């Protein structure tokens, strides 16, 4: 399943989520200081990237924790 392959590498997903959250912070800052024109699309895009990055980061952290616990359990009980 795609979800299993996606969360097989949680560090990659965490780095993608950090980039999304940075985009969600930098774009509104650029709009406020006037370098980028504020439009509805850019406002919505920056909000969506920020929320998506947060959700991806949270789920990948949970997935990495579950993966680590599963590996520890397999090491204890082969």
C-alpha positions in Angstrom: 0.0 0.0 0.0 1.2 3.5 -0.7 0.9 4.5 3.0 3.2 1.8 4.0 5.8 2.8 1.4 5.5 6.4 2.3 6.0 6.0 6.0 8.8 3.4 5.5 11.2 6.3 5.5 9.9 8.7 8.3 13.0 11.0 8.2 12.2 11.8 4.6 8.6 12.6 5.4 9.7 14.7 8.4 12.0 16.7 6.1 9.2 17.2 3.6 6.9 18.4 6.4 9.5 20.9 7.7 9.8 22.3 4.1 6.0 22.6 3.9 5.8 24.4 7.3 8.6 26.7 6.3 6.8 27.6 3.1 3.7 28.2 5.3 5.6 30.7 7.4 7.8 32.4 4.8 5.0 33.2 2.3 2.8 35.2 4.7 5.9 37.0 5.9 6.8 38.0 2.3 3.2 39.1 1.8 3.3 41.3 4.9 6.6 43.1 4.0 5.3 43.6 0.5 7.6 41.5 -1.6 4.8 39.2 -2.8 1.3 40.4 -3.6 -1.3 39.0 -1.2 -3.9 37.0 -3.1 -6.6 34.6 -1.9 -4.8 31.7 -3.7 -1.4 32.4 -2.0 -3.1 32.9 1.4 -4.9 29.6 1.1 -1.8 27.8 -0.3 0.4 28.9 2.6 -2.3 27.9 5.1 -2.8 24.5 3.5 1.0 23.9 3.3 1.4 24.8 7.0 -1.4 22.5 8.1 -0.4 19.7 5.8 3.2 19.9 7.0 2.1 19.8 10.6 -0.1 16.7 10.0 2.6 14.9 8.0 5.2 15.6 10.6 3.0 14.4 13.4 2.0 11.2 11.7 5.5 10.5 10.6 6.8 10.9 14.2 4.1 8.5 15.4 4.9 6.1 12.6 8.6 6.2 13.4 7.8 5.6 17.1 5.6 2.7 16.3 8.2 1.3 14.0 10.9 1.5 16.7 8.6 -0.2 19.2 7.8 -2.9 16.8 11.5 -3.5 16.1 12.3 -3.5 19.8 9.5 -6.1 20.4 10.9 -8.3 17.6 14.4 -8.1 19.2 13.1 -9.2 22.5 10.8 -12.0 21.2 12.3 -13.5 18.0 
